[in-house]
Amino acid sequence: MTISNEDLLLELFIKGVFVEGESNIYLDLKRQNLQRYKRFDFYFNQYRYSTYMEEMGKTPYKLIQGKLYYYDELLQNIEIKRIEEIDWGSEKPWYIKKWNNLDNEPYELRLNPINICFNLRYITGEKGEFRGCAFCHRVYTHGRNMENRKIISVQEIFNDIFLQEGAEILKNIKKVLIMTGNMNSTKDVLHLCREIYTILENKNYNGVFSISTNQICTEESIKDLSSMDNTIFDYTLEVFDRRKCLMGEQKGYDMHKVIDTLTLARQYFKFIRITYVVGLDSYDSLEAGFTKLKNLGLIDDVVPLIFVPYTPEMKNLRNEDATEIDYYKKVRIFFQNNNLVPLKNGLTKNLFQEDKLNNNEMDGLLETRK
């Protein structure tokens, strides 16, 4: 039995992979009554991707002694290499995002000083079985004993960066992106941004500065953020439907407020980039939502991350049509036909194959601050 590279990658995201000789769940959870799937990181055609480990019999994919099998048949034409040591960037206060292929050239410094999420105060999910964003890849509710999430001062973070990477590292960084959990208030978010931006400014950093969030949504806060750097408004839309159910009372505000927020952002920022989780909405909702944003001129780029379940309960969040690869192919065609093929590369759960994108630039929206 054969399968194309394109279909194989999609199915690995959707159905996971069984690894011979290993349990597919972490055994060191702080709450032993819960289950959390192990992460499986791998190189495919020299680009890095990530999925989850599944039980035997629940996925057509098996990894046996480093070789990939599809329905028990060895895939001879597939270049796949497991990454044994996973770098848990989401648990660190900072990490440098590198070019997604094997060259590992740095391009983005990610900061995570508030290594917890205030959104966890909200109960989410169809049955109230989650807290915070139900689909979150950080899986805060299923913490492991080895995880060491701390809130670290911004100055401590930069001291560590310069100690490990050298005082001149910022000259090699094209973008500094805050990727922290939701904070208690918009005021707190802006205070954090200002503190980080001031340090960068004092170090003569001349790249792009941004934060990935949906907490900055008033004109005053959007204007304040743009005064630091008005290049990119990185907005975490995530989904169109079931927003409060999947994201919580505060973060999951309705689409009217989403459009109001992006309309304000358009006034103050050069570009709007939207992060979206593919597989949670119906195709019709996705098409209608993006068509509206496109027609209103409220989107310049999309980060289409395929939903990967990290717990058994998360599987129930996926739209029923999104259990098969035809759904994702249809979404791809829609993005291609509407000039929404992502400009940013280096995504480990990308709807598009990295080697099929324009990899001359890691991020088509980046430009040096004037």
C-alpha positions, 0 to 999 in steps of 0.5 A, a space after each residue: 500500500 502506498 501513500 503520498 508525502 502530502 497525505 502521510 503528513 496530514 494523517 500523522 497529525 490526525 491519527 498519530 503514530 504507534 511506537 513499538 516498545 514504548 507506552 504512548 502516554 506519560 507515566 509521570 503526571 501529577 494527577 494519576 487519574 488523567 492521561 496525556 499522550 506523549 509528543 512525537 517530534 520528527 524530521 520529514 523531508 528535512 523539516 521538523 514536525 510534531 504529532 502525538 503517540 497513539 495506541 497500537 491498533 488506533 493508527 495505521 502508522 507504526 514506527 519499528 526500529 526507526 522505520 515507518 510502516 503504514 498498515 504493516 507495510 514498510 514505507 520505502 519512499 519516506 524520509 522520516 527521522 524521529 527526534 529523540 530529545 524533545 526541546 520543550 520550548 513552551 515550558 521555558 521562559 525563553 527560547 530561540 526559534 530556529 529555521 525549521 530545517 536541519 540548518 537551524 539558523 536562528 530568526 525569532 526569540 520567543 519569550 514566555 515570562 508568565 509561564 502559566 495561564 490566568 485563563 485556567 480560571 474558566 471551565 471549558 469543553 462541551 462537558 466542562 472537562 477542561 480549564 482554559 483553552 481546551 485545545 491548548 498544546 501546553 496541556 496545563 491541566 495535565 501537568 507532569 512532575 518534571 515540568 517546572 513552570 516559573 514566573 521569572 523576571 524579564 531582567 533575569 530572562 535577558 541576563 540568561 539569554 546574554 549569558 548563554 547566547 552572547 551579548 550580540 545575539 540580538 543582532 541575529 534575531 529578526 523578531 522578538 515574540 512574546 508567547 506567554 500565557 494569558 495574564 490577569 488583565 490587559 494592563 498587565 499585558 501592556 506593562 510586560 510588553 513595555 518592560 521587554 521593549 525598553 530592554 530591547 530598545 536600550 540594546 539597540 535592537 532593530 528587528 520586529 517586536 510583537 506579542 501573540 495574544 487576543 487580550 489587547 482589544 481596545 483602541 487605547 491598548 492597541 494604540 499603546 502596543 503599536 507605539 512600541 512597534 506597529 509592524 505586525 498585530 499577532 492575533 490569536 483567533 483560534 476558532 470561529 465557532 464554540 468560542 466560549 466553550 473552547 476558549 473560556 468566558 474571557 478569551 472566547 469573546 464573540 466574533 463581533 468583538 473580534 471584528 471590532 478588535 481587528 478593525 482597530 488593529 488595521 488603523 494602527 498596524 501595517 500587518 495583521 497575522 491571525 493564528 488559527 487551529 484547523 480541525 475544530 470548526 466545520 469547513 463551512 464555518 471556516 470558509 465563511 469566517 475567513 471570507 468575511 475577514 478577507 472581504 473586510 481587509 482584516 487579515 494579511 497572513 494566517 498561521 494554520 496550525 492543525 489541531 493535534 490532541 494531547 489527551 483522550 478527551 481532546 479527541 472529542 473536540 475535533 469536528 467530525 469532518 476533520 477526522 479525514 484528510 479530505 477536510 484539510 485538503 479542502 481547507 488548503 485549496 480554499 487558502 490557496 484560492 484566497 491568497 492565504 497561503 502562510 507567509 511564515 514558515 517553521 510551523 511544526 503542525 503546519 497545514 502546508 508542507 514546509 518544503 512546498 512553501 517559499 523558504 527563501 524567507 522565514 517570515 514574509 511579513 518581517 521588515 526592519 523597523 525604520 
